[in-house]
Amino acid sequence: MIQKIFAKNTKKSAIWVASLGTVIGLSLLFLSIQLYLDIKTTSTQENNIIQNDYIVVKKKVSELSSFGINNNCFSNQELEELSAQNFVKSMAVFQGCRYKVFVQLSQNGGAFPEFSTLAYFESIPDKYIDVETQNWNWKEKDSIVPLILPSNYIDAYNFGIALSMGTPQLSKKLLSTVPFKVKIEGNQKKKTYYSKVIGFSDRINSILVPDSFLKYTNTIYGNTNTNSNGKIIIETINAKSQRINDFLAQNNYQTNLELIKVNKVQEILRDGLVYQLCISLIIIVQSVLLFLFYSKILISKSSYEIKTLIILGYSVNTISKTLSSLTTKFYVCMVGLSFIIALISKNYINYWLINQKQIELQNGLSVVTLLIGLIFSILFIGINTISTKKRITQLAG
């Protein structure tokens, strides 16, 4: 009976306007939050679009360097000057091998034809490596040397060497099982080791070996006249800072500028999502206020019927709960529809990123997004229930 009274006085056009605004606002809110979380999460994953704040710095190669006139290694004074910059949190110098290295793909039951190539080994402290370092160790008696390869090396192999030599293309997982021979020559001495790839780095564009292996082999096979201070890795306080670009340009240094550009893109994306989130909040607030205003009008239009029901013995709680339950069910449906729209939109964006930019975000909506939707629902239900009961109490008085 109570529901029929409220249904009779309901203006459907006003309900649809408020509902449409709420659904649009909530959908934008959920989508903005989810994309923001995805971008933040992606920065710590293997196939990330935004690396942590690490940059690799080296001197620019000039024409004089091609004739051996100019030295592109960092002096101790230059290293001290660089470490004193306020954008440097910590830094380390790449240590390079001072001998010849030949890496050979070994026979694996005849599955992979042998090939060999010159290589160059480097090492850095473990804290700068973006690969699990559990197996990243080597002792003098160890026969297998762990290697970390740059992620882009596997593309160079698959779409270069493999195609030209007719060898099978390799996935990262398969390449980790393929044995390599490492032949070292220097100081009129030779040595052959076996090696195994334990990971792939998105941060370092070098073949890395454990520091203990590099020190040991440099001592025995290395040319002591070679200076290897040619490359530095820096953990920055903020890789997006313009101060970094200015300092590098002034000193004729170069770095992986694409990383800095991507970090700037990340900042723009996050700012855009924050603005979108603010707009969605404004839409939601306006829609909720419209709902509350319409609820007030509905109670006013039904004031005669409500007073009659109270005279007939209906309590204020019963009447207010009936009206609140109607709006609550309607709001829950809108939240559910908003989740569906946000999920479809997120999947479409993810599909586009995978196909156009080779970037993959996590699937679905996170628990955080769902909890935020639940919080908004609880807030709306609480405010609506209190407001409805207050107005009906005023009529009863």
Secondary structure, DSSP 8 states (H G I E B T S, - for coil): -HHHHHHHT--HHHHHHHHHHHHHHHHHHHHHHHHHHHHHHHTTSTT-SS--SEEEEEE---HHHHTT-S--S--HHHHHHHHTSTTEEEEEE-EE--SEEEEEE--STTSS--EEEEE-EEE--GGG--S--TT----TT-SEEEEEEEHHHHHHIIIIIHHHHT-----HHHHTTS-EEEEEEETTEEEEEEEEEEEEESS--SEE--HHHHHHHHHHH--TT-----EEEEEES-TT-HHHHHHHHHTTEEE-HHHHHHHHHHHHHHHHHHHHHHHHHHHHHHHHHHHHHHHHHHHHHTHHHHHHHHHTT--HHHHHHHHHHHHHHHHHHHHHHHHHHHHHHHHHHHHHHHHHH-----SS--HHHHHHHHHHHHHHHHHHHHHHHHHHHHHH-
